[in-house]
Amino acid sequence: MNLVYITAAIATIPNEISRWLEPLLMFVMALVGVAAIVCILMQKGTNDNIGSLGGSERETDTYAGKNKSRSRESILKKLTIVFLVLLLVISVVYFIILQ
């Protein structure tokens, strides 16, 4: 679909609906933002792999390295991306309604 049509459709929402939709969207944005922050804070730092410089096993040779797509870190990264994209979409819709 064309973005112009979507924007026009959102902008033509009646005032009665937009009056209760604005606080609802603001509340949902706050919840999604907090969820994204929690997901980011639960992730490990990127310096965890510095032990490989000392001669420890490579990450791909371990069980955790082979199942990295199913690991907790992978799930948290995917959730973070989902929450941030959702936050972006909700905020764009919110500011289109404000106009």
Residue frames relative to the residue before (quaternion, step in Angstrom):
aa qw qx qy qz dx dy dz
M 1.0000 0.0000 0.0000 0.0000 0.00 0.00 0.00
N 0.5224 -0.6339 0.4759 0.3143 3.47 -1.22 0.52
L 0.5309 -0.6578 0.4395 0.3037 3.57 -0.96 0.88
V 0.6009 0.5683 -0.3598 0.4318 3.59 1.09 -0.64
Y 0.6637 0.4994 -0.3038 0.4667 3.59 0.95 -0.83
I 0.6448 0.5117 -0.3219 0.4677 3.57 0.99 -0.79
T 0.6547 0.5070 -0.3064 0.4695 3.58 0.95 -0.88
A 0.6621 0.4986 -0.3067 0.4679 3.59 0.95 -0.84
A 0.6461 0.5181 -0.3259 0.4560 3.59 1.00 -0.75
I 0.6631 0.4849 -0.3065 0.4809 3.58 0.99 -0.79
A 0.6747 0.5139 -0.2989 0.4374 3.59 0.97 -0.82
T 0.6893 0.4775 -0.2893 0.4618 3.62 1.14 -0.44
I 0.3337 0.7294 -0.5227 0.2888 3.60 1.15 0.44
P 0.5087 -0.6660 0.4435 0.3178 3.62 -0.83 0.91
N 0.6424 -0.5654 0.3714 0.3601 3.55 -1.22 0.61
E 0.6204 0.5547 -0.3551 0.4257 3.60 1.01 -0.72
I 0.6849 0.4671 -0.2807 0.4837 3.55 0.99 -0.83
S 0.6762 0.5021 -0.3089 0.4418 3.58 0.91 -0.85
R 0.5817 0.5945 -0.3728 0.4113 3.60 1.17 -0.52
W 0.7511 0.3262 -0.2187 0.5307 3.61 0.97 -0.70
L 0.5918 0.5829 -0.3693 0.4166 3.58 1.23 -0.32
E 0.6095 0.5822 -0.3524 0.4067 3.61 1.07 -0.71
P 0.7094 0.4192 -0.2966 0.4827 3.67 0.72 -0.86
L 0.6094 0.5535 -0.3506 0.4465 3.57 1.10 -0.66
L 0.6724 0.4820 -0.2949 0.4781 3.59 0.93 -0.88
M 0.6259 0.5286 -0.3393 0.4624 3.59 1.05 -0.72
F 0.6486 0.5091 -0.3106 0.4730 3.58 1.01 -0.81
V 0.6600 0.4933 -0.3062 0.4768 3.59 0.95 -0.87
M 0.6250 0.5294 -0.3423 0.4603 3.62 1.02 -0.73
A 0.6492 0.5114 -0.3197 0.4635 3.58 0.97 -0.81
L 0.6623 0.5025 -0.3095 0.4614 3.60 0.94 -0.86
V 0.6721 0.4824 -0.2998 0.4751 3.59 0.92 -0.89
G 0.6316 0.5356 -0.3290 0.4538 3.59 1.04 -0.72
V 0.6547 0.4930 -0.3031 0.4863 3.57 0.98 -0.85
A 0.6464 0.5147 -0.3219 0.4621 3.59 0.98 -0.80
A 0.6411 0.5096 -0.3232 0.4742 3.61 1.03 -0.75
I 0.6445 0.5156 -0.3214 0.4642 3.59 0.97 -0.82
V 0.6504 0.5111 -0.3181 0.4632 3.59 0.95 -0.84
C 0.6509 0.5102 -0.3175 0.4639 3.60 0.97 -0.84
I 0.6527 0.5075 -0.3183 0.4638 3.58 0.97 -0.80
L 0.6967 0.4790 -0.2824 0.4532 3.58 0.90 -0.87
M 0.6469 0.5227 -0.3241 0.4508 3.60 1.14 -0.48
Q 0.5814 0.5943 -0.3792 0.4063 3.60 1.21 -0.31
K 0.5134 -0.6315 0.4867 0.3174 3.53 -1.20 0.59
G 0.5666 -0.5865 0.4556 0.3570 3.53 -1.27 0.38
T 0.5707 -0.6167 0.4205 0.3422 3.58 -1.22 0.32
N 0.5957 0.5862 -0.3644 0.4106 3.62 1.21 -0.13
D 0.4055 0.7336 -0.4658 0.2835 3.61 1.23 0.15
N 0.6966 0.4826 -0.2763 0.4534 3.59 1.07 -0.58
I 0.4124 0.7238 -0.4700 0.2918 3.61 1.19 0.17
G 0.5428 0.6305 -0.3954 0.3893 3.63 1.20 -0.33
S 0.5716 0.6005 -0.3889 0.4018 3.59 1.16 -0.41
L 0.5578 0.5943 -0.3969 0.4220 3.62 1.18 -0.31
G 0.6947 0.4818 -0.2694 0.4611 3.57 1.11 -0.63
G 0.6441 -0.5592 0.3194 0.4127 3.57 1.21 0.09
S 0.4206 0.6913 -0.4952 0.3163 3.59 1.15 0.30
E 0.7136 -0.4557 0.3052 0.4358 3.56 -1.28 0.24
R 0.5097 -0.6169 0.4997 0.3317 3.50 -1.19 0.59
E 0.5840 -0.6166 0.3989 0.3460 3.55 -1.09 0.71
T 0.6680 0.5143 -0.3195 0.4326 3.60 1.00 -0.66
D 0.6400 0.5326 -0.3318 0.4435 3.61 1.20 -0.33
T 0.6386 0.5307 -0.3309 0.4485 3.57 1.19 -0.24
Y 0.6619 -0.4886 0.3831 0.4200 3.55 -1.28 0.25
A 0.6614 0.5060 -0.3080 0.4600 3.58 0.97 -0.85
G 0.6501 0.5211 -0.3214 0.4500 3.59 1.04 -0.67
K 0.6700 0.4913 -0.2976 0.4702 3.55 1.06 -0.74
N 0.7503 0.3295 -0.1889 0.5411 3.60 1.11 -0.59
K 0.1996 0.8320 -0.4995 0.1358 3.55 1.10 0.64
S 0.6273 0.5545 -0.3504 0.4198 3.61 1.04 -0.65
R 0.7189 0.4021 -0.2386 0.5143 3.59 1.20 -0.45
S 0.4868 0.6973 -0.4227 0.3132 3.58 1.21 0.00
R 0.6840 -0.4846 0.3675 0.4029 3.52 -1.33 0.27
E 0.6462 0.5292 -0.3243 0.4441 3.59 0.97 -0.83
S 0.6502 0.5169 -0.3125 0.4608 3.56 1.00 -0.82
I 0.6522 0.5052 -0.3127 0.4708 3.56 0.96 -0.84
L 0.6609 0.5032 -0.3139 0.4599 3.59 0.95 -0.82
K 0.6376 0.5179 -0.3348 0.4616 3.60 1.00 -0.72
K 0.6592 0.4985 -0.3078 0.4714 3.57 0.97 -0.84
L 0.6488 0.5121 -0.3148 0.4666 3.59 0.98 -0.81
T 0.6255 0.5375 -0.3349 0.4556 3.57 1.03 -0.77
I 0.6572 0.5007 -0.3091 0.4711 3.57 0.93 -0.87
V 0.6515 0.5141 -0.3173 0.4589 3.59 0.94 -0.87
F 0.6758 0.4916 -0.3002 0.4599 3.59 0.87 -0.91
L 0.6843 0.4848 -0.3034 0.4523 3.60 0.91 -0.82
V 0.6349 0.4955 -0.3359 0.4884 3.60 1.04 -0.68
L 0.6359 0.5204 -0.3226 0.4698 3.58 1.00 -0.78
L 0.6381 0.5189 -0.3172 0.4722 3.58 1.00 -0.79
L 0.6426 0.5205 -0.3189 0.4632 3.58 1.00 -0.79
V 0.6805 0.4869 -0.2932 0.4624 3.58 0.85 -0.94
I 0.6667 0.4963 -0.3104 0.4614 3.59 0.88 -0.88
S 0.6732 0.4921 -0.3118 0.4554 3.60 0.92 -0.81
V 0.6247 0.5149 -0.3476 0.4731 3.61 1.04 -0.65
V 0.6496 0.4969 -0.3156 0.4811 3.60 0.94 -0.85
Y 0.6361 0.5399 -0.3281 0.4430 3.60 0.96 -0.82
F 0.7321 0.4251 -0.2539 0.4678 3.58 0.81 -0.92
I 0.5765 0.5296 -0.3892 0.4855 3.59 1.19 -0.29
I 0.6467 0.5112 -0.3199 0.4670 3.60 1.01 -0.76
L 0.6277 0.5582 -0.3405 0.4224 3.60 1.03 -0.71
Q 0.6107 0.5856 -0.3654 0.3880 3.61 1.06 -0.57
